[in-house]
Amino acid sequence: MNRLKICMALVLSAAIVACEPAKKTEEVIDADLVVQVEDFVASNGSIEKSENGVVNTSGDSWITFELEVKEPGRYKTEVLSKGAGTAWVEDYHDNPDGRTYNITGAIEVASTDYALAGKDGSPLNTGVHKMKLHLIGNGIEVDRLQFTKMRDHEFTPETLTQNYEGDDWELVWSDEFEGEGAPDQSKWTYDVGNWGWGNNEPQYYTDNRRENARLEDGNLIIEARKNDMGQDWTSARLTTRGKVSFLYGKIEFRAKVPATDGTWAAGWFLGDEYRDELSWPYCGEIDVLECVGSEIDDVTGDGINHASCHTRTYYFKEGTHITAVKDVKDMVNEFHNYTIEWTPEGITAFLDGKEYYTYDKTKDELEWPFNKPQNLIVNLAMGGGMGGAIDPAADNEQFILDYVRVYERK
């Protein structure tokens, strides 16, 4: 156990300055990083001393603290607290873009005695993080926060850079999803947890669990399961990060998507420079296949695919991203090809071979981070900012992929 004692030289708020370490904070704690009451820096004035820590006196309060992270990775984030309400942790509250980085989603506090509650998978990069603990609900008492590394950040050892000049396309990498059982672990790893994924998504992504990700009848089945493992939803998010990343080429996903309201199926790219939420959108994101069930006709299966690129200059949280949609016939029962062609001059998207989208903003790195490697991701989310309200009648939902292929010019 590597227990970090964070020393603060900053002036504490008047509400916190009188706090003394309680006996509870002297116990042995099985966590990598620990923030105790005496480590809090400031509050919004709605925090008072309590017997074992601090308590909020208004329905929307916050406490600031600093966390020094020695090793990048995905962390379990927990709050030792009691009372009734919710808590959530904001990272980099001093970021220059004015963004709000919620790295836990809502943590339910519902205990008459001190108890740990938290979320899994919060991404943290090396360095000092200025954070806020937000408390919603009167009378929530907090003793400490703790962060336990679940897994190291997976650095990608290999980049495939595709030639983009020539007359013909030649296959250089693929997964045809043949066989039965687990997806190919030489090609894919798993993002794990339920921290909200930057979009307030409720699902818990599992690690190499057949119920959520499996090969079956020549396809990859990604299945979101309701009321599973003690979670509202479980699902899977497979990524090539830590295996291989890609630069340029023709990339194609052949897939069928679910139609239920609240489903959000995706095949996309995320910049290999992503370490935690501060990395995005600077690292870049390319959405090739992005479909939500609320836009699909339940009877015909007809729906819409979204193609988008996200960069620091153009991204959806500022409403500036450059995107296009394409009508798709029966995308639920029939396989369709969702494709991009990516060169140093731009990115073009196709649906079943028909072009419908171009991103060609290449002035500088804030417009064009796509001269650096990106890793592939396939996942099925539920709800969240784009998935929307989940149909109460929704049960298990499946996103089915026939293949993922990468080509270069010859």
C-alpha positions in Angstrom: 0.0 0.0 0.0 1.3 3.4 -1.0 -0.5 5.9 1.3 -0.1 9.4 0.2 -0.3 12.2 2.8 -1.0 15.4 0.9 0.5 18.5 2.5 -1.2 21.8 1.9 0.5 25.2 2.3 -2.6 27.1 1.1 -4.9 29.0 3.4 -7.9 27.0 4.5 -11.4 28.5 4.5 -12.7 29.6 7.9 -15.2 26.8 7.9 -12.5 24.2 7.7 -9.5 25.7 9.5 -10.7 24.5 12.9 -11.0 20.8 11.9 -8.8 18.4 13.8 -7.8 14.9 12.6 -10.4 12.5 14.0 -9.5 9.0 15.2 -11.3 7.5 12.2 -8.6 9.0 9.9 -5.8 7.3 11.8 -6.8 3.8 10.8 -4.9 1.8 8.3 -6.3 2.5 4.9 -6.0 0.2 1.9 -5.7 2.8 -0.9 -3.0 4.4 -3.0 -3.9 8.0 -2.5 -5.8 9.4 0.5 -7.2 12.9 1.1 -8.3 13.5 4.7 -10.1 16.4 6.3 -7.0 18.3 7.2 -6.0 18.2 3.5 -9.0 20.2 2.3 -8.0 23.6 1.0 -11.2 25.6 0.7 -14.9 25.5 0.4 -17.8 27.6 -0.9 -18.6 28.6 2.6 -21.2 25.9 3.2 -19.0 23.5 5.0 -18.6 23.2 8.8 -16.7 21.0 11.2 -18.3 17.8 12.4 -17.3 15.1 14.9 -15.2 13.1 12.5 -14.8 15.4 9.5 -16.8 18.1 7.8 -20.5 18.5 7.0 -22.3 20.5 4.3 -25.0 22.9 5.3 -26.6 23.7 2.0 -27.9 21.6 -0.9 -25.0 22.3 -3.2 -21.6 22.6 -1.6 -18.0 21.9 -2.6 -14.6 21.4 -1.1 -11.3 21.8 -2.9 -8.2 19.7 -2.5 -5.1 18.7 -4.4 -4.0 15.3 -5.4 -0.6 14.3 -6.6 -0.7 11.3 -8.9 2.6 9.4 -9.4 1.3 6.8 -11.9 -1.2 7.2 -14.7 -4.0 4.8 -14.7 -7.7 4.1 -14.0 -8.6 4.5 -10.3 -11.4 3.5 -8.0 -12.6 6.8 -6.4 -14.3 6.5 -3.0 -15.8 8.9 -0.4 -16.1 7.9 3.2 -19.2 9.7 4.3 -22.7 9.4 5.8 -26.0 11.1 5.3 -28.3 11.3 2.3 -27.6 12.8 -1.0 -25.0 12.6 -3.8 -21.3 13.4 -4.2 -19.2 13.7 -7.2 -15.5 14.6 -7.9 -14.4 17.3 -10.4 -10.9 17.1 -11.8 -8.8 20.1 -13.0 -11.3 22.7 -11.7 -8.8 25.4 -12.7 -8.5 24.2 -16.3 -8.0 27.1 -18.8 -10.9 26.0 -21.0 -13.6 26.5 -18.4 -14.6 22.9 -18.7 -16.2 20.8 -15.9 -14.5 17.4 -15.7 -16.7 15.1 -13.8 -14.7 11.9 -13.2 -17.1 9.9 -11.0 -20.6 10.7 -12.0 -23.1 10.8 -9.1 -22.0 8.8 -6.0 -25.0 7.9 -3.9 -24.6 8.7 -0.2 -27.2 6.8 1.8 -26.0 5.6 5.2 -26.6 6.6 8.8 -23.0 5.6 9.7 -19.8 6.2 7.8 -19.5 4.0 4.7 -17.4 4.0 1.6 -19.1 4.7 -1.7 -17.6 5.4 -5.1 -17.1 4.7 -8.7 -14.6 2.6 -10.8 -12.3 3.6 -13.6 -11.7 7.4 -13.1 -8.8 8.3 -15.5 -5.9 10.1 -13.8 -2.7 11.2 -15.3 0.6 11.9 -13.6 0.9 15.2 -11.9 -0.9 17.5 -9.4 -4.7 17.6 -9.8 -6.7 20.5 -8.4 -10.0 18.8 -7.6 -13.4 19.6 -6.0 -15.6 17.3 -4.0 -19.2 18.3 -4.8 -21.9 17.5 -2.2 -25.6 17.7 -3.1 -28.0 17.3 -0.1 -27.9 18.9 3.3 -26.1 17.2 6.2 -23.6 15.0 4.3 -20.6 14.3 6.5 -17.3 13.5 4.9 -14.3 11.9 6.6 -12.0 11.3 3.6 -11.6 10.5 -0.1 -9.4 7.7 -1.4 -8.2 6.7 -4.8 -7.0 3.1 -5.6 -5.4 2.3 -8.9 -7.3 -0.5 -10.6 -4.9 -0.7 -13.6 -2.0 1.1 -15.2 -2.5 3.3 -18.2 -1.7 1.1 -21.2 0.8 2.8 -23.5 0.5 1.6 -27.1 3.7 -0.1 -28.4 3.0 -0.1 -32.1 1.5 2.3 -34.7 0.5 1.2 -38.1 0.9 4.2 -40.5 -0.9 3.5 -43.7 0.2 4.6 -47.2 -2.4 6.9 -48.7 -1.1 7.1 -52.3 -2.0 4.5 -55.0 -4.9 3.1 -56.9 -6.0 0.1 -54.9 -6.8 -0.6 -51.2 -4.9 -3.4 -49.5 -5.9 -4.9 -46.1 -3.3 -4.4 -43.4 -5.1 -5.1 -40.2 -8.5 -6.6 -39.3 -10.5 -8.6 -36.9 -13.1 -10.8 -38.6 -14.4 -12.1 -35.3 -14.2 -15.7 -36.2 -14.5 -18.5 -33.6 -16.3 -18.6 -30.3 -15.6 -17.3 -26.8 -13.4 -14.3 -26.0 -12.4 -11.6 -28.5 -8.8 -11.7 -29.6 -6.7 -10.4 -26.7 -3.7 -9.7 -28.9 -5.9 -7.0 -30.6 -8.2 -5.7 -27.9 -8.2 -4.7 -24.3 -11.1 -3.4 -22.2 -12.0 0.0 -20.6 -13.5 -0.8 -17.2 -15.8 1.0 -14.8 -18.8 3.2 -14.3 -17.4 6.7 -13.7 -19.7 8.2 -16.4 -17.2 8.3 -19.3 -17.5 12.1 -19.6 -21.2 11.8 -20.7 -23.0 10.8 -17.5 -23.5 7.2 -18.8 -24.8 4.7 -16.2 -23.4 1.5 -17.6 -20.5 -0.5 -15.9 -18.0 -1.6 -18.6 -16.7 -5.1 -17.6 -13.3 -6.7 -18.2 -13.3 -9.6 -20.7 -16.7 -11.0 -19.5 -18.4 -13.3 -21.9 -21.9 -12.0 -21.0 -20.9 -8.5 -22.3 -18.4 -9.3 -25.1 -18.1 -12.6 -27.0 -17.5 -14.1 -30.4 -20.6 -15.9 -31.8 -21.5 -17.1 -35.3 -18.7 -15.1 -36.9 -19.6 -11.9 -35.1 -18.6 -9.8 -32.1 -21.5 -9.4 -29.8 -21.4 -6.5 -27.4 -24.3 -6.9 -25.0 -25.7 -4.4 -22.5 -27.4 -6.2 -19.7 -30.0 -4.8 -17.3 -29.9 -5.2 -13.5 -26.6 -7.2 -13.8 -23.7 -7.6 -11.3 -25.5 -5.2 -8.9 -25.5 -2.5 -11.6 -28.3 -0.9 -13.4 -26.5 -1.8 -16.6 -23.3 -3.6 -17.7 -21.8 -3.5 -21.1 -18.4 -3.6 -22.8 -16.0 -1.2 -24.4 -13.1 -2.7 -26.4 -10.1 -0.7 -27.5 -6.8 -1.3 -29.3 -5.0 1.0 -26.9 -2.0 -0.8 -25.5 -2.0 -3.1 -28.5 -1.8 -1.0 -31.7 -2.8 2.4 -32.9 -3.4 3.7 -36.4 -2.5 6.7 -38.6 -4.3 7.3 -41.9 -5.9 4.7 -44.2 -9.3 3.4 -44.9 -11.1 2.0 -41.8 -14.4 0.1 -42.0 -16.9 -1.2 -39.4 -19.5 -3.6 -40.6 -22.3 -3.8 -38.0 -25.9 -4.0 -36.9 -27.1 -1.7 -34.1 -30.0 -1.9 -31.5 -33.1 0.2 -31.8 -34.3 0.6 -28.2 -34.4 4.1 -26.8 -31.3 4.8 -24.7 -28.9 2.6 -26.6 -25.8 4.3 -28.0 -23.7 2.1 -30.3 -20.3 3.4 -31.5 -17.2 2.5 -33.6 -14.7 5.3 -33.3 -11.2 6.6 -32.8 -9.6 8.3 -29.8 -6.2 9.9 -29.8 -3.4 7.8 -28.4 -2.3 10.8 -26.3 -5.4 10.5 -24.1 -4.4 10.1 -20.5 -7.3 11.6 -18.6 -10.1 14.1 -19.3 -7.8 17.1 -19.7 -6.4 15.3 -22.8 -9.8 15.6 -24.7 -10.5 17.0 -27.2 -6.9 18.0 -27.8 -6.0 14.4 -28.6 -8.8 14.2 -31.2 -11.7 11.9 -31.8 -13.2 10.5 -35.0 -16.7 9.1 -34.9 -17.3 6.7 -37.8 -20.3 4.7 -36.5 -22.5 6.5 -34.0 -26.1 5.5 -33.7 -28.7 6.1 -30.9 -31.9 4.0 -30.6 -34.2 7.0 -30.2 -33.5 7.9 -33.8 -34.3 4.4 -35.2 -37.8 3.3 -36.2 -38.9 0.4 -34.1 -40.9 -1.2 -36.9 -38.7 -0.7 -40.0 -35.3 -0.5 -38.4 -34.5 2.6 -40.4 -32.4 5.2 -38.6 -29.5 7.6 -38.8 -25.7 7.4 -38.5 -23.6 10.3 -37.2 -20.1 11.0 -38.5 -18.1 13.6 -36.6 -14.6 14.9 -35.7 -13.8 16.5 -32.4 -10.8 18.8 -31.9 -10.0 21.6 -29.5 -11.3 24.1 -32.1 -14.4 22.1 -33.1 -16.1 19.9 -30.5 -19.6 19.1 -29.4 -19.5 20.5 -25.8 -19.0 23.9 -27.3 -21.5 23.2 -30.1 -18.9 23.8 -32.8 -18.1 20.3 -34.0 -18.4 19.5 -37.7 -20.7 16.6 -38.2 -23.1 15.0 -40.7 -25.9 12.5 -40.6 -26.9 9.8 -43.0 -30.2 7.9 -43.3 -29.7 4.2 -43.1 -32.2 1.5 -44.1 -32.9 -1.2 -41.6 -29.7 -0.7 -39.6 -31.1 -3.1 -37.0 -31.6 -6.3 -39.0 -29.1 -5.7 -41.8 -25.4 -5.2 -41.7 -24.1 -1.9 -43.1 -20.6 -0.6 -43.8 -19.5 2.5 -41.9 -16.2 3.8 -43.4 -13.7 6.6 -43.3 -10.8 7.5 -45.6 -8.2 9.4 -43.6 -5.2 11.2 -45.2 -3.1 14.2 -44.1 -5.5 16.4 -46.1 -8.8 15.4 -44.4 -11.2 12.7 -43.3 -14.1 11.5 -45.5 -17.0 9.3 -44.3 -19.0 6.8 -46.3 -22.1 4.7 -45.7 -22.2 1.6 -47.8 -19.7 3.2 -50.1 -21.6 6.5 -50.5 -19.7 9.6 -49.4 -21.6 12.0 -47.1 -19.1 13.8 -44.7 -15.8 15.6 -44.9 -13.6 17.1 -42.3 -10.7 19.1 -43.8 -9.7 21.7 -41.1 -5.9 21.3 -41.0 -4.6 24.8 -40.1 -2.9 23.9 -36.8 -2.9 21.2 -34.1 -6.0 22.6 -32.5 -7.9 21.9 -35.7 -6.0 18.9 -36.8 -4.6 16.5 -34.2 -5.2 13.7 -36.7 -1.5 13.7 -37.8 -0.9 11.6 -34.7 -2.0 8.0 -33.9 -5.5 7.1 -32.8 -6.7 3.8 -31.3 -9.9 2.0 -32.3 -12.9 1.7 -29.9 -16.1 -0.3 -30.2 -18.7 0.0 -27.4 -22.4 0.0 -26.5 -23.3 2.7 -24.0 -26.7 3.2 -22.4 -28.2 6.7 -21.8 -25.8 9.5 -21.2 -25.7 12.8 -23.1 -26.4 11.4 -26.5 -28.1 8.1 -25.7 -30.8 10.0 -23.8 -33.6 8.5 -21.6 -33.5 4.7 -21.4 -36.8 3.0 -22.2 -38.0 1.5 -18.9 -39.0 -1.6 -20.9 -35.4 -2.1 -22.3 -33.8 -5.4 -21.4 -30.6 -6.9 -22.8 -29.5 -5.0 -25.9 -26.9 -6.1 -28.6 -24.5 -4.3 -30.9 -23.3 -6.8 -33.5 -20.1 -6.4 -35.5 -19.2 -8.6 -38.5 -15.7 -7.1 -38.8 -13.3 -4.2 -38.4 -10.8 -3.6 -41.2 -8.0 -1.2 -41.9 -6.6 -0.7 -45.4 -3.8 1.2 -47.1 -3.3 2.4 -50.6 -1.1 0.4 -53.1 
